[in-house]
Amino acid sequence: MKRIMMLIIAAAAITSLTGCMSMRTDLVNADGKRDFCEATGGGIGLGAVVGVAAAAASRASCVSEKQKLGYLALDEAGSVGVALPEDPKAAPVVVGVRDGSEAQKACVRAGDEIVGINDRAPADTQETKAWLFGNIADPVKVALKRLEQQLEFLIKREPLAKAAGQS
């Protein structure tokens, strides 16, 4: 009886140390292209700890590589809520402002030319989108030309999910 109890306790201990974990980070870039980094790890006994740790390291390495390519974690990525021309080489002129966006609150209007972002002059729409895109914790200093007037605003980035399809 004692031997059976020992076997039951041993089996319970092994089972409690068995595990598997899947980790995924969804990513997005300034053009709205989505990607992800995913890893799974696990094992039996202490191997579960090693397997999960290896999976976490693998996912973190993948995220780091994607960040070098301009991707951010989807839940950290944002922009200001303006629509820009489809042509990436077009002049950076606002063609629309999302209702309720931070850009609208700052009085950005369709027709405004974006002449500066964080004290840099964007060459075209592609560069403008890339510079407006970033971490939602970081506001963006945007300089606009409206008619002959130069305006400057500090605009908070909002989550991309809220800004759906706009920069």
GISULQUI-V780081 format. One record per backbone hydrogen bond with DSSP energy under -1.0 kcal/mol. CO is the residue of the C=O (numbers start at 1). NH is the residue of the N-H. E is the energy in kcal/mol with one decimal. If there is no record, write none. Layout:
# GISULQUI-V780081
CO&NH&E ; CO&NH&E
This chain:
# GISULQUI-V780081
1&5&-2.2 ; 2&6&-2.2 ; 3&7&-2.1 ; 4&8&-2.4 ; 5&9&-2.5 ; 6&10&-2.5 ; 7&11&-2.5 ; 8&12&-2.3 ; 9&13&-2.3 ; 10&14&-2.4 ; 11&15&-2.4 ; 12&16&-2.3 ; 13&17&-1.2 ; 15&18&-1.2 ; 19&43&-2.3 ; 21&41&-2.5 ; 23&39&-2.4 ; 25&37&-2.1 ; 26&74&-3.1 ; 27&35&-1.9 ; 28&72&-2.4 ; 29&32&-2.1 ; 33&29&-1.6 ; 35&27&-3.2 ; 37&25&-2.5 ; 39&23&-3.2 ; 41&21&-3.1 ; 43&19&-2.1 ; 44&47&-1.6 ; 45&48&-1.7 ; 46&50&-1.9 ; 47&51&-2.9 ; 48&52&-2.5 ; 49&53&-2.2 ; 50&54&-2.4 ; 51&55&-2.0 ; 52&56&-2.4 ; 53&57&-2.2 ; 54&58&-2.2 ; 55&59&-2.5 ; 56&60&-2.4 ; 57&61&-2.1 ; 58&62&-2.0 ; 59&63&-2.6 ; 60&64&-2.3 ; 61&65&-2.1 ; 62&66&-2.3 ; 63&67&-2.4 ; 64&68&-1.4 ; 66&71&-2.1 ; 67&70&-1.7 ; 72&28&-2.2 ; 73&76&-2.3 ; 73&77&-1.1 ; 76&136&-2.6 ; 77&160&-1.9 ; 78&134&-2.2 ; 79&158&-3.4 ; 80&103&-1.6 ; 81&98&-2.8 ; 82&167&-2.9 ; 83&95&-2.7 ; 83&96&-1.2 ; 87&90&-1.8 ; 88&126&-2.6 ; 90&125&-1.9 ; 91&93&-2.1 ; 92&114&-3.2 ; 94&111&-3.5 ; 96&83&-3.3 ; 98&101&-2.1 ; 101&105&-2.1 ; 102&106&-1.5 ; 103&108&-2.6 ; 104&107&-1.7 ; 109&112&-2.0 ; 112&94&-3.1 ; 113&145&-2.5 ; 116&143&-2.9 ; 120&117&-2.9 ; 124&128&-2.1 ; 125&129&-2.9 ; 126&130&-2.0 ; 127&131&-2.2 ; 128&132&-2.2 ; 129&133&-1.7 ; 134&78&-2.5 ; 135&138&-2.1 ; 140&155&-3.3 ; 141&118&-3.3 ; 142&153&-2.7 ; 143&115&-2.3 ; 143&116&-1.6 ; 144&151&-2.8 ; 145&113&-2.3 ; 146&149&-2.7 ; 149&146&-2.9 ; 151&144&-3.1 ; 153&142&-3.2 ; 155&140&-3.3 ; 158&79&-1.7 ; 159&163&-1.7 ; 160&164&-1.3 ; 163&166&-1.4 ; 167&80&-1.9
